[in-house]
Amino acid sequence: MVRRINHIVILGGGSAGWLTAGVLASEHQVKSNSDMIITLVESPDVRSIGVGEGTWPSMRDTMRSMGVSEAAFLTECDASFKQASKFVGWVTAATDDYYYHPFSAPQGYGEVDLVPAWADLQGDYRFADVASFQPHLCERGRAPKQNVTPEFAAVANYAYHLDAGKFGQFMQKFCVETLGVRHVLAHVQSVETRDNGDISGLQTVEHGLVEGDLFVDCTGFSSLLLGQHYGISYISTRDQLFCDTALALQVPYAEADSEIASHTISSAQSAGWIWDIGLPTRRGVGYVYSSAHSSDEAAEQALRKHVRQTSGSAANITGDPRKIDIRPGYREKFWHRNCVAVGISAGFIEPLEASALALIEMSARMIADELPATRESMDIVARRFNKRFRYRWKRIVDFLKLHYVLSQREDSEFWIDNRRSETVSARLQELLALWRYRSPSRRDFHEIEEIFPAASYQYVLYGMGFRPESGNPERRLEDRAAATGCFQTTGQLAAKYLRGLPSNRELINHVAARGMKRI
Ligand SMILES: Cc1cc2nc3c(=O)[nH]c(=O)nc-3n(C[C@H](O)[C@H](O)[C@H](O)COP(=O)(O)OP(=O)(O)OC[C@H]3O[C@@H](n4cnc5c(N)ncnc54)[C@H](O)[C@@H]3O)c2cc1C
């Protein structure tokens, strides 16, 4: 008998559960399609994690394709615009030690190699400053678009900073009211299976048995279905990325109209790094650190010191930070039988490049696009899914490690340990050897949708102080002329956009008061 996939049950109502529900429901037009049901089951007793404030530009596409109003999203999720990450103190910890990883690709990306000309001609200029206009906008607190720019359109590529709790509520309302997702508030206490080992239903305290054809495990750290029920093993990445604890705080602005940073600030510390994210009504700040290299007390002191130094005298900082234990790593596979894990239940690694929500979007998109019509074809999709996401997790580990391995800091064991070759994957070591003679390029990354493109590697590599050896001098002459033109374009665009763009705060106030032009 052919078993058709008509009913998808998503377990978990955090960002992973609601984003997956939204992507699936909009793609399969669940509201008007009587052949497809999506039910989201969420425990009234287990809170969602409630952190995760930085996103990628992919979130714009995700929201737009679901039919969300960007103005409503910004206002209801207390969201602001994000254009980059700024890494402070990662190379030497000197006072002028910072670099940007912006969302806009380097000028001429894919056609002109800027690196030799930058290395030869630009002397002390930061790579991102000559390759992209966007760090200049961030340094001056500018928004990525004008008041009149329509929803989701951009002058400069952007994503969002958002309040994770409010985002969950917003998505829940939108998914239920607009997209036709069924919402069941019930705590799952056991899992029912078929003879072949597939899950047949979830036994809940409040609503009895919830049956389905495909089960999406979005239960966060508990990984109830994939981890606990199926016992799929966990691949720890602690031997490469040491951070395993976070302390999170919410910090008020000194003034109601304080500037809102249009980038995430990641400040290196002696045992990890502090994130600092500006929302319209508050900042989210937290220290992610290695418990093998710092006590909780020392980490809290460092966090409080950062908050004091960055908050101005009028800011009223109260409350204790919330401690979150992180087990860095990912599952050996993500899709097993008729169960696929999305979000923290699939894995979690320190949020240094805010890749978790982006990975959720990619997972949901692949499930929606390749949704097997029948149980018989599901194992094929599962194999493809596992292969693709195993590759992506490995690339995330490598890319995050790049931020550590090139540091010249000697002030703590954390930084020294991070440079030990046994903590760096063979692939990353190989790439670093290649990049001594040429810049990261598309040839180094084979997937169509690479999680981090060569452009991102360029920003971090050269931001971290890596300098290439001189290459073929003839090619450099040609490239140098083209690259010099690109540097001039960067400067011209920066000047033009600085003249024409409002501040991040001005644009957010404008959206709150007047909304945005719909597309
Ligand atoms: C310190 C920190 C900072 C982060 N920063 C970022 C960032 O800047 N950018 C980014 O992209 N990501 C970030 N993340 C990751 C991000 O927060 C998560 O990927 C995202 O919130 C998804 O979480 P989740 O939905 O998988 O899990 P959760 O939010 O934990 O949701 C789990 C859900 O499962 C339900 N559940 C559990 N058990 C049961 C049960 N028995 N029955 C029924 N329901 C159950 C719960 O009720 C809940 O709804 C960060 C994470 C941490 C820890």
The ligand as an SDF file (V2000), in Angstrom:
LIG
                    3D

 53 58  0  0  0  0  0  0  0  0999 V2000
   23.1260   32.0420   23.8160 C   0  0  0  0  0  0  0  0  0  0  0  0
   22.5340   31.8170   22.4680 C   0  0  0  0  0  0  0  0  0  0  0  0
   22.5730   32.8270   21.5270 C   0  0  0  0  0  0  0  0  0  0  0  0
   22.0450   32.6040   20.2480 C   0  0  0  0  0  0  0  0  0  0  0  0
   22.1230   33.5790   19.3100 N   0  0  0  0  0  0  0  0  0  0  0  0
   21.7080   33.3270   18.0520 C   0  0  0  0  0  0  0  0  0  0  0  0
   21.7940   34.2980   17.0310 C   0  0  0  0  0  0  0  0  0  0  0  0
   22.2280   35.4320   17.2460 O   0  0  0  0  0  0  0  0  0  0  0  0
   21.3540   33.9700   15.7970 N   0  0  0  0  0  0  0  0  0  0  0  0
   20.8590   32.7400   15.5070 C   0  0  0  0  0  0  0  0  0  0  0  0
   20.5260   32.4710   14.3610 O   0  0  0  0  0  0  0  0  0  0  0  0
   20.7020   31.8260   16.4760 N   0  0  0  0  0  0  0  0  0  0  0  0
   21.1220   32.0770   17.7170 C   0  0  0  0  0  0  0  0  0  0  0  0
   20.9590   31.1380   18.6740 N   0  0  0  0  0  0  0  0  0  0  0  0
   20.2710   29.8930   18.3420 C   0  0  0  0  0  0  0  0  0  0  0  0
   18.7600   30.1280   18.3450 C   0  0  0  0  0  0  0  0  0  0  0  0
   18.3600   30.6550   19.5670 O   0  0  0  0  0  0  0  0  0  0  0  0
   18.0290   28.8210   18.0840 C   0  0  0  0  0  0  0  0  0  0  0  0
   18.5820   28.1790   16.9710 O   0  0  0  0  0  0  0  0  0  0  0  0
   16.5750   29.0670   17.7980 C   0  0  0  0  0  0  0  0  0  0  0  0
   15.9950   29.8240   18.8000 O   0  0  0  0  0  0  0  0  0  0  0  0
   15.8200   27.7720   17.6310 C   0  0  0  0  0  0  0  0  0  0  0  0
   15.5550   27.1380   18.8440 O   0  0  0  0  0  0  0  0  0  0  0  0
   14.6260   25.8650   18.7960 P   0  0  0  0  0  0  0  0  0  0  0  0
   13.3140   26.2680   18.2580 O   0  0  0  0  0  0  0  0  0  0  0  0
   15.3700   24.7870   18.1020 O   0  0  0  0  0  0  0  0  0  0  0  0
   14.4980   25.4140   20.3120 O   0  0  0  0  0  0  0  0  0  0  0  0
   13.6190   26.0240   21.5070 P   0  0  0  0  0  0  0  0  0  0  0  0
   13.4400   27.4880   21.3580 O   0  0  0  0  0  0  0  0  0  0  0  0
   14.2610   25.5400   22.7640 O   0  0  0  0  0  0  0  0  0  0  0  0
   12.1740   25.3600   21.3610 O   0  0  0  0  0  0  0  0  0  0  0  0
   11.9070   24.0650   21.8410 C   0  0  0  0  0  0  0  0  0  0  0  0
   10.4030   23.8330   21.7770 C   0  0  0  0  0  0  0  0  0  0  0  0
   10.1560   22.4530   22.0430 O   0  0  0  0  0  0  0  0  0  0  0  0
    9.0400   22.3510   22.8910 C   0  0  0  0  0  0  0  0  0  0  0  0
    9.1130   21.0950   23.6300 N   0  0  0  0  0  0  0  0  0  0  0  0
   10.1700   20.5910   24.2970 C   0  0  0  0  0  0  0  0  0  0  0  0
    9.8070   19.4330   24.9050 N   0  0  0  0  0  0  0  0  0  0  0  0
    8.4930   19.2030   24.5950 C   0  0  0  0  0  0  0  0  0  0  0  0
    7.5480   18.1890   24.9230 C   0  0  0  0  0  0  0  0  0  0  0  0
    7.8630   17.1570   25.6980 N   0  0  0  0  0  0  0  0  0  0  0  0
    6.2980   18.2880   24.4240 N   0  0  0  0  0  0  0  0  0  0  0  0
    5.9450   19.3250   23.6240 C   0  0  0  0  0  0  0  0  0  0  0  0
    6.7970   20.3100   23.2840 N   0  0  0  0  0  0  0  0  0  0  0  0
    8.0550   20.2530   23.7780 C   0  0  0  0  0  0  0  0  0  0  0  0
    9.1240   23.5700   23.7940 C   0  0  0  0  0  0  0  0  0  0  0  0
    7.8580   23.8850   24.3710 O   0  0  0  0  0  0  0  0  0  0  0  0
    9.5890   24.6270   22.7990 C   0  0  0  0  0  0  0  0  0  0  0  0
    8.4720   25.1960   22.1840 O   0  0  0  0  0  0  0  0  0  0  0  0
   21.4600   31.3560   19.9530 C   0  0  0  0  0  0  0  0  0  0  0  0
   21.3870   30.3660   20.9280 C   0  0  0  0  0  0  0  0  0  0  0  0
   21.9380   30.5750   22.1660 C   0  0  0  0  0  0  0  0  0  0  0  0
   21.8640   29.4740   23.1850 C   0  0  0  0  0  0  0  0  0  0  0  0
  1  2  1  0
  2  3  1  0
  2 52  2  0
  3  4  2  0
  4  5  1  0
  4 50  1  0
  5  6  2  0
  6  7  1  0
  6 13  1  0
  7  8  2  0
  7  9  1  0
  9 10  1  0
 10 11  2  0
 10 12  1  0
 12 13  2  0
 13 14  1  0
 14 15  1  0
 14 50  1  0
 15 16  1  0
 16 17  1  0
 16 18  1  0
 18 19  1  0
 18 20  1  0
 20 21  1  0
 20 22  1  0
 22 23  1  0
 23 24  1  0
 24 25  2  0
 24 26  1  0
 24 27  1  0
 27 28  1  0
 28 29  2  0
 28 30  1  0
 28 31  1  0
 31 32  1  0
 32 33  1  0
 33 34  1  0
 33 48  1  0
 34 35  1  0
 35 36  1  0
 35 46  1  0
 36 37  1  0
 36 45  1  0
 37 38  2  0
 38 39  1  0
 39 40  1  0
 39 45  2  0
 40 41  1  0
 40 42  2  0
 42 43  1  0
 43 44  2  0
 44 45  1  0
 46 47  1  0
 46 48  1  0
 48 49  1  0
 50 51  2  0
 51 52  1  0
 52 53  1  0
M  END
$$$$
